[in-house]
Amino acid sequence: MTSTSAPFPLPSRRRQTTPGRLAIASALALAGFALASLPVPARAAAPQVKTQAPGWYRLMLGSFEVTSLSDGTATLPVDQLLHAPTGRVAEGLKQHFQTAPLETSVNAWLINTGSRLVLVDAGAGALFGPTLGKLAAQIRAAGYRPEQVDDILITHMHPDHVGGLAADGQRVFANATVHADKADADHWLSAAKAEAAPKEAKGFFQGAQASLAPYVQAGRFRTLERDAEIVPGIRAVAAHGHTPGHTIYAVESQGQRLVLIGDLIHVASVQLASPEVTIAFDTDEPQAAQTRARVFAELAASGSLVAATHFSFPGVGRLKQAGKGWTWMPLDYSSQLR
């Protein structure tokens, strides 16, 4: 009798085991358990890197490329410098989670019109301590070189605006012509006025004269009259008060407008809401307050972009009327240049 079935069932391959396989499986399990039980060596934490990114930010204004540049920050005792009713400075700072002394930005701007490379203000250089004086390095980080600058427009001749013009008695911007209001030049570059100035003000005269001297000697300094066009699309507008010749600059391209306001304002958290508050650096405090009110009203009404030297970097935004003062609306960050 024959049968196609096997006389006894064959073991399935899946069920097949051998002593060798069992031994290997057992060894692996034991090894895995043993490895999992070993303590993992602690990895040292990465050290903190306490440096900041290069301080430049770029935007387009019509066909003009505008680069905001940080010269650094300076800590100022604004509670002592601002002239305000009792408690007003402390109140404004507190509302903005700030305290005195206040870390304050010093900004400048590089404008490429397509035919001219124009710098507005030159930072502090070595005149204000080690936390400032970074402008030339920021220009390089932004893709330019100081020797490429054609024109430098000075809002006024305080040391944090002109100190970066020179280093060791030499021009930092070797091919640039410096422009400043005649009234400011007549004041700060005057040996007689420097001699007559009170002791605490003499440093301002000395800083201006040392910074401008290499350009004056090279025939690369020009004074400008009120409301003059310096290069096509960039116009000087008299805004006197903070200094005798304080000047702001209106930049226009393809229907877009940016106004660089220099030191019309120093402490946003106090002076926006209380524009009558002045600062000890103002040469003529009543005139400085009146000029600020007049210019800010025009800027708010027109919706122009505004660039402020001492607002938190990059310092570009718009002003909006708010009662007797203004609010600041910073420009939105953009990763695209249009």
Secondary structure, DSSP 8 states (H G I E B T S, - for coil): ---SS-SS----GGG---HHHHHHHHHHHHHHHHHHHS-----------------EEEEEETTEEEEEEEEEEEEE-HHHHEE-STTHHHHHHHHTT--SSEEEEEEEEEEE-SS-EEEE----TTSS-TTS--HHHHHHHTT--GGG--EEE-S--SHHHHGGGEETTEESSTT-EEEEEHHHHHHHT-HHHHHHS-GGGHHHHHHHHHHHHHHHHTT-EEEE-TT-EEETTEEEEE-TTSSTT-EEEEEEETTEEEEE-TTS-S-HHHHTT-TT-EETT-SSHHHHHHHHHHHHHHHHHHT-EEE-TTSSTT-EEEEEEETTEEEEEE----S---
